[in-house]
Amino acid sequence: MAIFDDEPKKKARPHEIGQDLSLLSVDELSERIAILRDEIARLEAELKTKSTTKSAAEALFRRG
């Protein structure tokens, strides 16, 4: 029976802006870059959606 089986697994911490990167491995850095790129794409899609909605609302109110 191993002693270490009962120890909780360390949960990966999300990336924090400005955190010390010197302790991260190349794989961890690559993973965080991928996560951040996905998040940027998600934010840009939401921004585009909101801009379209805003433009439509402005056009509607200009007509009246």
C-alpha positions as YAML, in Angstrom:
chain: A
units: angstrom
residues:
- id: 1
  name: MET
  ca: [0.00, 0.00, 0.00]
- id: 2
  name: ALA
  ca: [1.54, 3.27, -1.11]
- id: 3
  name: ILE
  ca: [1.54, 6.23, 1.24]
- id: 4
  name: PHE
  ca: [1.13, 8.75, -1.54]
- id: 5
  name: ASP
  ca: [-2.11, 7.36, -3.00]
- id: 6
  name: ASP
  ca: [-4.19, 9.21, -0.40]
- id: 7
  name: GLU
  ca: [-2.61, 12.60, -1.05]
- id: 8
  name: PRO
  ca: [-4.80, 14.99, -3.00]
- id: 9
  name: LYS
  ca: [-3.72, 15.78, -6.54]
- id: 10
  name: LYS
  ca: [-2.48, 19.30, -7.11]
- id: 11
  name: LYS
  ca: [-5.01, 21.23, -9.16]
- id: 12
  name: ALA
  ca: [-3.47, 23.23, -11.98]
- id: 13
  name: ARG
  ca: [-3.83, 26.91, -11.25]
- id: 14
  name: PRO
  ca: [-5.24, 29.09, -13.99]
- id: 15
  name: HIS
  ca: [-2.96, 31.61, -15.56]
- id: 16
  name: GLU
  ca: [-2.74, 34.90, -13.73]
- id: 17
  name: ILE
  ca: [-1.64, 38.03, -15.53]
- id: 18
  name: GLY
  ca: [1.79, 39.11, -14.27]
- id: 19
  name: GLN
  ca: [2.61, 35.87, -12.47]
- id: 20
  name: ASP
  ca: [6.19, 34.56, -12.27]
- id: 21
  name: LEU
  ca: [6.75, 32.35, -15.31]
- id: 22
  name: SER
  ca: [10.26, 31.19, -14.43]
- id: 23
  name: LEU
  ca: [9.02, 28.08, -12.60]
- id: 24
  name: LEU
  ca: [6.86, 26.83, -15.50]
- id: 25
  name: SER
  ca: [8.06, 24.18, -17.93]
- id: 26
  name: VAL
  ca: [8.04, 24.59, -21.70]
- id: 27
  name: ASP
  ca: [4.96, 22.33, -21.88]
- id: 28
  name: GLU
  ca: [3.16, 24.38, -19.23]
- id: 29
  name: LEU
  ca: [3.98, 27.60, -21.05]
- id: 30
  name: SER
  ca: [2.73, 26.16, -24.35]
- id: 31
  name: GLU
  ca: [-0.47, 24.99, -22.68]
- id: 32
  name: ARG
  ca: [-1.10, 28.41, -21.17]
- id: 33
  name: ILE
  ca: [-0.47, 30.10, -24.52]
- id: 34
  name: ALA
  ca: [-3.08, 27.81, -26.11]
- id: 35
  name: ILE
  ca: [-5.56, 28.55, -23.32]
- id: 36
  name: LEU
  ca: [-5.02, 32.29, -23.68]
- id: 37
  name: ARG
  ca: [-5.36, 32.15, -27.48]
- id: 38
  name: ASP
  ca: [-8.67, 30.32, -27.10]
- id: 39
  name: GLU
  ca: [-9.81, 32.93, -24.58]
- id: 40
  name: ILE
  ca: [-8.81, 35.77, -26.91]
- id: 41
  name: ALA
  ca: [-10.83, 34.18, -29.72]
- id: 42
  name: ARG
  ca: [-13.82, 33.83, -27.40]
- id: 43
  name: LEU
  ca: [-13.53, 37.48, -26.31]
- id: 44
  name: GLU
  ca: [-13.21, 38.70, -29.90]
- id: 45
  name: ALA
  ca: [-16.30, 36.72, -30.91]
- id: 46
  name: GLU
  ca: [-18.29, 38.26, -28.05]
- id: 47
  name: LEU
  ca: [-17.01, 41.72, -28.96]
- id: 48
  name: LYS
  ca: [-18.13, 41.21, -32.57]
- id: 49
  name: THR
  ca: [-21.57, 40.05, -31.40]
- id: 50
  name: LYS
  ca: [-21.99, 43.04, -29.13]
- id: 51
  name: SER
  ca: [-20.79, 45.46, -31.80]
- id: 52
  name: THR
  ca: [-23.32, 44.06, -34.27]
- id: 53
  name: THR
  ca: [-26.11, 44.36, -31.70]
- id: 54
  name: LYS
  ca: [-25.06, 47.90, -30.83]
- id: 55
  name: SER
  ca: [-24.99, 48.92, -34.49]
- id: 56
  name: ALA
  ca: [-28.44, 47.46, -35.05]
- id: 57
  name: ALA
  ca: [-29.83, 49.28, -32.02]
- id: 58
  name: GLU
  ca: [-28.29, 52.58, -33.11]
- id: 59
  name: ALA
  ca: [-29.75, 52.17, -36.60]
- id: 60
  name: LEU
  ca: [-33.18, 51.44, -35.15]
- id: 61
  name: PHE
  ca: [-33.18, 54.55, -32.97]
- id: 62
  name: ARG
  ca: [-31.92, 56.79, -35.77]
- id: 63
  name: ARG
  ca: [-34.94, 55.88, -37.89]
- id: 64
  name: GLY
  ca: [-37.45, 56.94, -35.27]
...
